[in-house]
């Protein structure tokens, strides 16, 4: 999928051919790999006894743990999850960490998942009180579901990353509003625990081929919290970094961008407006206006442009930053080939582009010397002149940082742009 009306953004999803998908799933399920013994879906049309499975149709951990009615039988999955070696290990790992005080490296983040227990307790309390803003089914009071917190229910909500709010409205008892975790200034808090949950999904370093192991619990990569993520993202398997592998895998599958519609393509990226995959954004925060002594007064940017020399977008005074995808190197979609432009209420034209993306480490609060050095090396001010060049373009500053909200340690690039300069 990719947006319609915005050719800067590439696609999210996978372009793998059927043969490559089949090969990856077979390898994942083979002996010695994370998915050996993983359940498959039962073919409900099968006439054999026991029923055959659907070849290569494997459920995610979310689907397995949420389907409590099929956990200890083969009505939906085979083998039954309760007899599947990977699932048995995943449950035992949770019990070791959460109940048995084991000190494996992975245990700290797992214990912090007790956010779900606090959320359950809040659900029980709120449901029995009949909170009006929860919109719960009043005919069921005071009978929340489940009435007691079982390990199965806890694991189901954990792998789905969903709150306890059965028989209530969708906004009831949201995880981020769980008492004890809803203050971002205190520890623990929801954002920190959610970050740990993402880190557990990518345990230990799935994108680089470390899928965890079960042989030596003294090593830092002991355990496999969710082997299914290895199937989707692992370089040895589907190697699809721009698809969802778990319920809230938003860092790679959820693109927040502008457009006038959506394109859904089947069979490959051919004929898409942008045939490259989506990439992280480079952020361009800018100053909307500058105020100078009379008679100049306030000068304001009236338009900006992404990858065009003609500014064509109205600034949003409530969000003074715009993204440009990093893009694929040496292709038309690369930010390095993207001309950034502005115009102001004095009809002055502003223009620059990046020569390259700044290497790590760089300082988000530079000294004047650091700013000048980075600007000279990474900013191309060709197209700007006069006061726009001498008092604006030469002060643009690019830097990079590690995204504090992404446990995969994703690099975020920023290009800070000042407000309009004074007139001569």
HUMOVEN-V223766 format. One record per residue. N is the residue number from 1. OMEGA is omega in whole degrees, -180 to 180 (999 if undefined). Layout:
[[N;OMEGA] [N;OMEGA]]
This chain:
[[1;170] [2;-177] [3;172] [4;-180] [5;177] [6;-175] [7;178] [8;-172] [9;176] [10;-175] [11;166] [12;-176] [13;-178] [14;176] [15;-179] [16;176] [17;-176] [18;-179] [19;-180] [20;178] [21;179] [22;-179] [23;-179] [24;180] [25;178] [26;180] [27;179] [28;-177] [29;-176] [30;180] [31;178] [32;-179] [33;-173] [34;-175] [35;-179] [36;-176] [37;179] [38;-180] [39;171] [40;177] [41;176] [42;176] [43;-175] [44;178] [45;-177] [46;179] [47;179] [48;177] [49;0] [50;-180] [51;178] [52;175] [53;175] [54;-176] [55;173] [56;175] [57;-174] [58;-180] [59;174] [60;177] [61;178] [62;-178] [63;-179] [64;-174] [65;179] [66;-177] [67;-176] [68;-178] [69;-177] [70;-173] [71;-176] [72;176] [73;-176] [74;179] [75;-178] [76;-175] [77;173] [78;-2] [79;175] [80;-179] [81;-180] [82;179] [83;179] [84;-176] [85;179] [86;-179] [87;176] [88;-180] [89;-180] [90;177] [91;-179] [92;178] [93;179] [94;-180] [95;179] [96;-175] [97;-172] [98;-174] [99;-172] [100;172] [101;175] [102;-174] [103;174] [104;179] [105;-176] [106;-170] [107;-179] [108;178] [109;180] [110;179] [111;179] [112;177] [113;175] [114;165] [115;-178] [116;178] [117;178] [118;179] [119;177] [120;-180] [121;178] [122;177] [123;-180] [124;-179] [125;-177] [126;-179] [127;-178] [128;179] [129;-179] [130;-178] [131;-174] [132;-177] [133;176] [134;179] [135;179] [136;179] [137;-174] [138;-179] [139;-177] [140;-179] [141;-11] [142;-173] [143;177] [144;-177] [145;2] [146;179] [147;175] [148;-175] [149;176] [150;176] [151;-179] [152;180] [153;-180] [154;180] [155;177] [156;179] [157;178] [158;-176] [159;174] [160;-175] [161;-180] [162;-180] [163;171] [164;179] [165;179] [166;180] [167;178] [168;178] [169;-176] [170;-178] [171;-179] [172;171] [173;-179] [174;-178] [175;-177] [176;178] [177;-180] [178;178] [179;-177] [180;-179] [181;-172] [182;177] [183;-176] [184;-180] [185;-177] [186;178] [187;2] [188;173] [189;-174] [190;-176] [191;180] [192;-179] [193;177] [194;177] [195;177] [196;177] [197;177] [198;179] [199;177] [200;180] [201;-179] [202;-177] [203;-11] [204;174] [205;-172] [206;-175] [207;180] [208;171] [209;174] [210;-174] [211;-176] [212;-179] [213;-176] [214;-172] [215;-172] [216;-176] [217;176] [218;-179] [219;-173] [220;-178] [221;-180] [222;176] [223;174] [224;-176] [225;-179] [226;-179] [227;-178] [228;178] [229;177] [230;178] [231;-175] [232;-172] [233;-174] [234;-178] [235;179] [236;-175] [237;-178] [238;178] [239;-179] [240;-174] [241;-175] [242;176] [243;179] [244;174] [245;176] [246;-165] [247;-176] [248;-180] [249;-170] [250;-176] [251;-176] [252;-174] [253;-175] [254;-179] [255;175] [256;-176] [257;-179] [258;179] [259;-180] [260;180] [261;-179] [262;176] [263;175] [264;-176] [265;177] [266;175] [267;178] [268;-176] [269;-178] [270;179] [271;171] [272;177] [273;175] [274;-173] [275;174] [276;177] [277;178] [278;179] [279;175] [280;-179] [281;162] [282;-176] [283;-179] [284;175] [285;-176] [286;174] [287;-176] [288;-176] [289;176] [290;-179] [291;-177] [292;179] [293;176] [294;12] [295;-175] [296;-178] [297;-176] [298;175] [299;-173] [300;170] [301;-180] [302;179] [303;167] [304;-180] [305;176] [306;178] [307;176] [308;176] [309;179] [310;180] [311;-173] [312;-177] [313;178] [314;176] [315;174] [316;-175] [317;179] [318;-178] [319;-172] [320;175] [321;175] [322;-179] [323;167] [324;-179] [325;176] [326;176] [327;-180] [328;-177] [329;175] [330;174] [331;180] [332;-179] [333;-179] [334;178] [335;179] [336;178] [337;-171] [338;178] [339;177] [340;-176] [341;177] [342;166] [343;180] [344;-176] [345;173] [346;179] [347;174] [348;-178] [349;-180] [350;-177] [351;173] [352;171] [353;179] [354;172] [355;-179] [356;175] [357;-174] [358;180] [359;176] [360;-3] [361;172] [362;-171] [363;179] [364;177] [365;-169] [366;167] [367;177] [368;180] [369;179] [370;179] [371;-180] [372;-179] [373;-179] [374;180] [375;-179] [376;-174] [377;-169] [378;-177] [379;177] [380;-177] [381;177] [382;-178] [383;174] [384;-178] [385;178] [386;-178] [387;177] [388;179] [389;-171] [390;-176] [391;-179] [392;-171] [393;-176] [394;179] [395;176] [396;-173] [397;176] [398;175] [399;177] [400;179] [401;175] [402;179] [403;-177] [404;-178] [405;-178] [406;-176] [407;175] [408;179] [409;179] [410;177] [411;177] [412;178] [413;178] [414;176] [415;-176] [416;-173] [417;180] [418;176] [419;-178] [420;179] [421;179] [422;173] [423;-179] [424;999]]
